[in-house]
């Protein structure tokens, strides 16, 4: 049985527990996770005995290549999704249908109630997402590849940095190099922020030049085809001033301590607290305004979250970022981020870009 079939069989067990006849998967990412199909505009109907991919003729060849053994229902030109799904539900005699509450639109919900009046729609939350929390060996290996592609792209870009380069040019070069090393695309639009702009955690690249400040924050990641990496480094592009060294060392200490705390059985909020306590004691607690990290996988932000109030317990197979930061408006910000695999014995750092302050000096 393939990994995809095993995943669908786990959903089938949830159906039996819930007492429903089927689950309609409308989140395209979840469809990919359960089938291997990488297109969009397609749904998946899971019954206790079947998985049926509901798509259209644009994807016929792609489906035959990516998931040849999967039952399909292909709608032709001019056939709308709603009546097609309604026809399939009626044919399958589905009376109680679990639906993904977080992705099904109100329009589709109302349409199904009208088109299939004898079918009760039962909202469910997190069935597939809970499975996605624990990565299997293939998912971990693909994440390793994404991390390595990110490292290689960054090394080339770092070696070619020039004072006259703009944030936009650095971001563009990162994407070019990531693709050269086999990446499909970036995990997200790269953040390149010079000097005071690095105080914006989600700064968009501009025409500001590296020469306009003494340091630059770069937050980037690579999508290797399905799975993603996410890293942040601060490069010293001018003088290594005492204030930058002080703040950087606080952030690095917090990050290293939090990584050391990662192991099965520890709660997400406990790991966050390790880093937050160090930053608080250094006097920068109010300048650390976001959670410590998040899961990665088919999406760049997945469960679990390392943050206050998150009582979920870490388990082997989870992959999380650890990215504490200190942001001072008008001066700049420091964030250091790595991707961490929770293992049976503790953890493994999947990213390997140097991060000691002396190693971040360009030139």
DRENLOZA-369694 format. One line per 10 residues: number of its first residue (from 0); for each residue x, y, z of C-alpha. Coordinates in steps of 0.1 Angstrom, whole numbers. Layout:
NUM) X/Y/Z  ...
END
This chain:
0) 0/0/0  14/34/-10  19/62/16  -11/80/0  -33/50/3  -23/46/39  -32/82/46  -66/78/31  -72/47/51  -65/67/83
10) -92/92/72  -115/62/65  -111/52/102  -121/88/112  -153/84/91  -162/53/110  -156/71/144  -177/101/133  -205/79/118  -204/97/84
20) -204/81/49  -176/102/33  -153/132/36  -152/158/9  -116/173/9  -117/208/-6  -84/221/6  -61/216/-25  -30/211/-3  -48/183/16
30) -58/167/-18  -21/167/-27  -11/151/6  -37/123/3  -32/116/-34  1/129/-48  -18/150/-73  -2/184/-76  -28/203/-96  -55/225/-82
40) -92/230/-87  -98/194/-77  -116/178/-47  -112/143/-32  -141/122/-19  -130/96/6  -154/68/16  -146/39/39  -137/18/8  -128/43/-19
50) -109/75/-28  -123/94/-57  -104/124/-72  -129/149/-87  -111/170/-114  -115/181/-150  -100/173/-184  -71/197/-181  -55/173/-156  -63/139/-172
60) -27/132/-183  -12/147/-151  -34/125/-129  -25/94/-149  12/102/-142  10/112/-106  -17/89/-92  -25/63/-118  -43/39/-95  -67/64/-80
70) -103/63/-91  -113/96/-108  -144/115/-119  -134/139/-147  -159/166/-156  -159/179/-192  -159/214/-206  -189/235/-195  -196/212/-165  -195/232/-132
80) -179/217/-101  -210/220/-79  -235/199/-99  -207/174/-107  -199/169/-70  -237/167/-63  -241/140/-90  -212/120/-75  -226/122/-39  -260/111/-51
90) -246/82/-71  -226/71/-40  -257/74/-18  -239/96/7  -264/106/35  -239/121/60  -210/140/45  -180/153/65  -167/185/51  -136/205/58
100) -149/235/78  -117/255/73  -117/254/35  -153/248/23  -169/281/12  -203/292/23  -213/292/-14  -203/256/-19  -219/246/14  -252/262/5
110) -250/248/-30  -246/212/-18  -275/216/7  -296/227/-23  -284/202/-49  -283/172/-25  -312/179/-1  -311/144/15  -274/147/25  -264/161/59
120) -232/181/59  -211/176/91  -183/200/96  -149/186/106  -117/203/115  -81/192/113  -85/156/102  -59/158/74  -38/185/92  -33/162/121
130) -19/136/98  4/162/82  19/170/116  41/139/116  64/136/86  73/102/71  108/94/58  100/106/23  87/140/36  118/144/58
140) 142/136/30  124/161/7  127/187/35  164/180/38  167/186/1  148/220/4  172/230/32  203/221/12  190/240/-18  185/270/4
150) 220/267/18  236/264/-16  217/293/-30  226/315/0  263/307/-2  265/317/-38  245/350/-32  266/358/-1  298/354/-20  286/378/-48
160) 272/406/-26  283/441/-35  276/473/-16  256/488/-46  232/458/-47  196/465/-37  173/444/-15  154/435/-47  185/424/-65  195/402/-36
170) 161/386/-35  160/381/-72  195/365/-72  184/342/-43  155/328/-64  177/324/-95  203/304/-75  176/283/-58  162/273/-92  198/266/-104
180) 201/241/-76  169/223/-84  143/242/-65  108/247/-79  105/281/-65  110/300/-32  89/289/-2  76/325/0  87/359/-13  122/364/2
190) 126/391/29  158/412/24  159/442/47  188/466/51  194/484/84  164/500/100  140/481/77  150/448/93  128/459/122  98/449/100
200) 95/411/104  78/408/70  96/436/51  92/435/13  124/441/-7  129/476/-20  156/496/-39  175/503/-7  212/494/-11  233/473/11
210) 257/502/15  231/522/33  236/503/66  260/480/84  238/449/84  211/432/63  185/406/74  177/378/49  147/355/54  144/329/26
220) 134/293/19  132/269/-11  103/248/-23  120/217/-37  89/206/-56  65/200/-27  83/205/7  97/237/20  126/252/40  127/284/60
230) 158/302/72  169/336/84  203/351/88  217/386/95  248/395/75  272/422/87  278/442/55  296/471/71  311/476/106  302/452/134
240) 291/477/160  287/469/197  249/473/197  245/448/169  268/423/185  250/426/219  215/421/204  227/394/180  242/374/209  210/376/229
250) 190/363/200  215/335/192  216/324/229  178/323/230  176/303/197  203/278/208  186/272/242  152/267/226  166/242/200  183/223/229
260) 149/220/246  132/203/216  124/167/222  93/144/223  70/151/252  78/188/255  50/213/249  52/239/222  47/267/247  75/253/269
270) 100/256/240  88/292/233  92/301/270  129/290/270  137/316/243  113/342/256  127/341/291  163/348/278  151/377/258  130/390/286
280) 159/389/310  181/408/285  155/436/286  140/431/251  108/411/259  85/438/244  106/438/213  100/400/206  64/403/194  58/370/176
290) 58/333/183  90/313/184  83/292/153  60/271/132  57/238/114  68/235/77  58/210/51  36/213/20  29/248/33  54/272/48
300) 32/278/78  18/246/92  10/232/127  25/229/152  31/265/165  58/272/190  41/300/209  25/311/241  -7/292/249  2/263/226
310) -1/232/247  4/207/219  31/181/228  60/177/204  64/142/188  90/125/166  85/134/130  74/170/135  94/197/117  95/232/132
320) 113/265/127  130/282/157  132/319/150  134/343/179  139/380/171  144/414/186  131/444/167  139/481/175  120/506/155  143/531/137
330) 174/509/143  167/475/129  160/439/139  178/406/144  162/372/137  179/339/135  160/309/121  166/272/115  145/242/107  144/214/133
340) 133/178/131  119/163/163  135/128/166  129/99/190  159/108/210  156/146/208  161/167/177  181/173/146  190/206/130  182/203/93
350) 198/236/83  235/242/82  242/278/74  268/294/97  253/318/123  280/328/148  283/366/145  319/365/133  308/340/105  282/365/94
360) 306/393/85  307/398/47  340/407/32
END
